[in-house]
Amino acid sequence: MSDAPRITVEVLRKRMESGEEFMFLDVRNPEAWAESEAMVPNAIRVPLDGLEQELPRIPKDRNIVTYCT
């Protein structure tokens, strides 16, 4: 996973403002979800260890941004 490209919030914001669409995946574990109500609007919650089973739910027509804590 360390080879995955990283993006800063500032760069992401600029790309979104220019019209680029992204899908956000919240890959925190269920315990972290329970401890925080913070979530990017319209993000899909997918625990990292369940990502493979959830692949059909993930759109293939836009860039994917994953986030966790």
N, C-alpha and C positions, 0 to 999 in steps of 0.2 A: 504494500500500500504506500510505501514511502516514495515510489516512483510516480504517484499520481500528481498531475499538475496542481499547483496551488494558486489561489487568486485572493487578492486583498479585498476588503470591503469597498475601498475606494474605487478600485478597478471594476469590480462587479457593478457598483452603482453607475459608473459611467457607461458601461456596456448596456445596462438595462435602460438608461436614459436615452441611449441611441436607438432603442427599439429591439435589441436582442432579447429573445425569450429564453428563460431558464426554468428548469424544474428543480425544486429543492427537495432533498431527501434528508429527513431528520433521522440519523442513524444512532441516536442515543439509545441506551438500553431502557427497558420499561421502568426501572427504578428511577432513572434520571427524569423520565417523562413525568412520573408521579411527583417528583420533588419540585418541578418547575412548570409553570403554565406558559412560559415563553415558547413561542413557535413562530416560524416564518409563515405568513399567510399562504394558504393553499399548498403547504409542504405535505409530502407523504411521509408518514411515520413508518419506518422500516428498521427493525433492529438489525444491526450489522450481521449477526449470525444467522439471520433469516433472509438476507438479501436475495439469494438465489431463487427461493420460492416466490418472491415478490416481483421478479423481473417482468412478468406480464403486465403488471400495473404501471410500470415506468415507461413514459412516452419515449419514443425513439426519434422524435422530430425536433428535439431541442437539446441544448447542453444541460448536463446534470451537475448540480452543486450539492455536495453532501456536507452536513455539518454535525458536530457533536460537541460535547464538553469534556 
